Amino acid sequence: MKKFKVLIYLNQFYGQIGGEDEANVGLSFTEDIVGPGVLYQKHLGDEAEIVGTFICGDNYFAENIESTLEAILAKTEEISPDIVFLGPAFNAGRYGISCGNIASAISKKLGIPTLTGMYPENPAVDIFRKDTYIVETKISAADMRKAVPKMTNIGMRLLKGEKIGSAATEGYIKRDIILNEQQEYKASTRAIEMAMARLRGEPFVTELAPPVYDVIESPPPIANLKEARIALVTDGGLIPEHNPDKLKPNGSETWGQYNIDTLLSEPHFVIHSGYDGTWVLENTQRLVPINTMRKLEEEGVIGEVYPDVFVACGNCASIEASKKIGAEIAQKLRNYNIDGVILTST
């Protein structure tokens, strides 16, 4: 019996090359089954076989998107697989972006089905959810053994031409594709029942939920920059060596306020695990540009630079935690009569 041909895409970590220190490694291809590929093959069973694995560093892909996509598309077209699995990326932002870009390109340009897995708050979800199936995962790789079976289940059914149900029933992130389903009652009856349930305060499920976004109004410009007090805020995770505020490498829910001169003169490190902190430790001005701010202060461009920096770790931070951290820092800034903020990121 002819088996379905499967390709896998992994980043440098899951491709077993290395961690953040190897994030700049270029694209490679192997016919071997690597890392999560073993789990994929187990759940694909005898009906499909992995015929190759792409591996690429997160930083390399981000800095060479066009050329890397071109190489992947050429090799994929040569092999002509039946499906391509990518990741799962969980809540890793750069990994998610690479998986989404590749999945989208392969689906659109080669017409080959693709499937990946991500945590709903991965920034790649909103960008690519309409282009490929994204199975919903937990925040970290601890969910690998549950995520891969869900991905292979949907993948095999796609290959066999079987019907894939709604996002709610199948476990993938909604793609804004309206599916026709046979209902027991006509739409007018269902609408009235839903309205009555709402009026009675009873639970109900809408059939087409609209997206809900926060409306953030831009603040007015600083009236007089020459008299303004400016503060530095960063989500890059530069903190004292003893980590007094217990920030985490990812999914952090705390933040810290540190005197800039003390922070930079005493032992410090980058706790953020989503980028290579070497460049910040080599020159902390890249993340906390206090020298530039003090020069602006001396030149009279701004009135004053606040002596403390407010530090968070934005890697894999949930929306809820980020809102909480932002509100707390904002309140501090108000208390110190801060007029404006320079917010640096990774």
Secondary structure, 3 states (H helix, E strand, C coil): CCCEEEEEEEECCCCCCCCHHHCCCCCEEECCCCCCHHHHHHHHHHHEEEEEEEEECHHHHHHCHHHHHHHHHHHHHHHCCCEEEEEEEECCHHHHHHHHHHHHHHHHHHCCCEEEEECCCCHHHHHHCCCCEEEECCCCHHHHHHHHHHHHHHHHHHHCCCCCCCHHHHCECCCCCCCCCCCCCCHHHHHHHHHHHHHCCCCCCCCCCCCCCCCCCCCCCCCCHHHCEEEEEECECEEECCCCCCCCCCCCCCCEEEEHHHHHHCCEEECCCCCCCHHHHHCHHHCCCHHHHHHHHHCCCCCEEEEEEEECECCCCCHHHHHHHHHHHHHHHHHCCCCEEEEECC
